């Protein structure tokens, strides 16, 4: 009888701490003793007061920063190995598109860096543009697109190599409310089709609840995980989801968790926001 190795967690964080300028008078303790496990295909949002270390945690997962202590595994590998093997894609608040490259050539860039031949990367880039419903804009330049369209191109680029993990740092923060809600729905559809695991940083409670399987609530600096809230709103979320009593109930739960850590932190915690 043959045994099958268990699928590793998408992200496994154990005893993670980060101190900037460690050992100096201006040292800043950003994160302390963070433990978190994220399953493949899960959508997890990080939320908390400004300065609580949400983006720092995302960058530690991406191996853009080195932890002071603790470990980060991505798909069962050390974060540094996962970065070298391009096991994840990233999207930020600004799309970060190169203005001198067309839309399709922006999406091709990570594939070009991986050594894909021209025909193969062009085919994949066009496939991803169709996925984000921008197939007619391949030859356009980024400045010819709206902010929401640019963000869709950025997501297409992040997913071009079909990474199992997508790391997103407030990607919709600069968009107007209607465009933001549209992009949230688009993102859920894209991730469902690609079975992508997502770690998503946001300041918006409704956004976190609408998108997530779990919402991770973090304390003011030094950042700790104070509460994990499961969100059971089904897999087919739409405009009706935003009107459901269960949706408002989860918003209240997250808001109360945030209010609780703010009250516990006192005046200093309020100033940190």
N, C-alpha and C positions, 0 to 999 in steps of 0.2 A: 504494500500500500504506500503510495507516494504522498508526501505532505506538501501543502502549499504555504509558502511564507505569508504571514499576515501583511496586509497593506499598511505601510507606515502612516503615522499622522502627517497631515499637511504641514503643521507647525507644532513643535514641542518646546516649550520654554520652561526652564527649571532654575529657580533661585537667581533670577536675572537682576543685576544692579548696574547702574551707570552713574559714575561721578565724573563730571567735567572738571578739568584742571585739578585732578586729584593730588593731594599733598601740598597745594598752594593755599595762600590766604584767600584767594577768590574761588575756591572749590565750590561747585554746585552739585548737590545730590539730586539727580534728575529722576531716577527710578530706584526702587529698593524691593528686593525679594519678590519679584514677579514670577508667578507660575501660571502657565496657560497652555492648554492643549486644544488644537483646532483640527477637526476631522476633515478628510477629503470631501470636497463639494459643499462645505459649509460657508455661509456668509456671516461674518462676525464684524460688528462695528465697535470701535473704541470711542468712548465719549467721556468728557470730564472738563473741569475748569481749564482755561488757558494756562499754559505753562505746566500742566500736570505730567507731561512726558509722552503724550500719545504719539506724536511724530517721531520722538526719539525711539520709542518702542518699535515703530514701523521700520525705521532705519537700521535698528539692530537686527531685525528679522532679515532685512535685505543685505546685511553685512556691509552697509555703508558707514557704520560705526562699530567699534569693538567694545564688547561689554567689559565693565570693571570686574565683575564676577558673574558666575552662572553660565548656562549653556543655551544655545539656540540650535535646534535641528529643523531643517526644512526637507520634507519628504525623506526623513530618516538620515539625512546627511548633515554634517556641520554647515552652518550658514555660509562660510567662505567657499566651500565646495559647491553648494547650490548656486551661489552667485557666478562662479566660474563656468558652471554648466548651464547657466541661464535658465534655471528652474522657475523663475518668476518674471513677471512683467510689472512695471510701475507706471502710475499715472498720478499727476499732481494737480494742484489748483489751477496753475497755468498750463496750457496744453504743451508748451515746450517744443512746438513744431519749428522746423528750420524754414525760414521765410524764402530761402533761395531754392528750396526743393519743392517740387509739385506734391500734391496730396499723396499720390501713389508712391512717389519716391521717398516720402517721409515714412510711409508704412514699410517700405522695403529695407530701410536702414538697418534694423536689427538682424534681418536675414542676410544682408550684405556682410555685416560683421561676422556672422556665423559661417560665411563662405558659400552660401547657396549660389547656384548659377543664375544668370539673369532671367532665363525663361521661368525657372521654378519660383524665384522670389516674386516676379511680376504676377504669376498666376495666383500665388498665395495672397499677395496684397490686394488684388482685385476681388478675391473671395472674401477677404475681411471687409472691404468697402461695401460689398453687397450685404454682409452680415449687419453692418451698422447703418444700412439704408442710405449709402452715399455713393452708389455705383456710378452715378452720372457726373461725379465731381472729381474723377481720378486725375484729370489734367489741370484742374484748378490750382492756384497758389493759395497758401493758408490765409493770406490777408483778404482773399475774396470770399471767405466763409464767415458765417456768424460764429459767436462764441460757443454756442451749443454744438454746432457742426464741427468746430475745431476740437472740442472735447471728445466727440465721437471718433474723430480721426486718431486722437491720442490713445483712446481705448483700443481701437483697431491695431495701432502700432504695438501697444503693449501685449496684445493677444496674438500677434502675427505668427510667432514661433510656437503657438499653442502651449504656453507654459501652464503647468497645473495650478499655479498660484498667482493671484493678481493683488498687488499692494497699492492702495489708493489713499492719497492724502488730501482730503477735502476737494475732490475733483470738480464738484459742482458749486463750490462756495461763491464764485463770482457771477453766477448766473441769476437771472430773474426767476421768480417763484414758479411761473408756469413752465419755463424751459427746464428748470431744475426737476420738477415733477415728471416731465416727459423723459428726461435723461435717466431718472431713477427707474422708470418702467422699462426703458430700453436696456439698461444695464442688467436688470433681472432676466430679461429674455435672452440676452447674449450669454450670460453665465449659465442659464439653464441649458442652452444648446451646446455649450462647450464644456460643461461639467467642471467649471473653474471654481477653485476655492478663492474667497475674497476676504482680505483684511482691510477694513474701511475706516478711516479717521474722519470724524465729523463733529461739529458743534451743534447740529440740529437734532433735537430729540425726535420729531416726526420722521425725519429722514432715516435715522438709525433704526427706528421701529419698523418702518415700511420695508426696508431692505433686508433686515437681518433675521437669521435664525437665533442669534444670541447677541445681546448688547452687553459689552464689558464696561462697567462704570469704574472710573479711576478717581483717586483722591487728588487734592492739591499737592504740589511738590513737597517732599519727594513722592513721586507717583507710585501708588499701590493699587491693586485691584480690590475694590471694596465690595462689589456686588456683581453677579452675573445674572442677567435677566433673560430667560427663555422667551422667545416670541413665536407663538403657535398661531400663525395666521394663514396657514396653507401655502401651497406652492404657486398657485395661480392668483397672484395679487394684481389688482387693477384699481380703477377709480372707486369701485364699490368698497374695496378694502379700507380706503381712507374715511369712509362714512360708517364703518362698523363699530359697534360698541367695544368689541375686543381690541380694536386698534387704539381707541381712546383710553381704554383701561391700561394698556401697556405703556402708552405715553405718560400716564399718571404714575405708573410704577417707576419708570426711569426718572421722571422729574422728582419724585419723592426721595429716590436714592441720591440724586444730586443735591437736593436740598438738605438731606441728612448729613452729607459730608461737609457741606458749606457751614452748617450750624456747628458741627463738631470742630471745624477748623477755626471758627471765630473770625474776628476782623481781618486777620492776616490773610485767611483764605479768600475772603471777599475781595481784598485788594489784588490778589493774584489773578482774578478773572479778567 
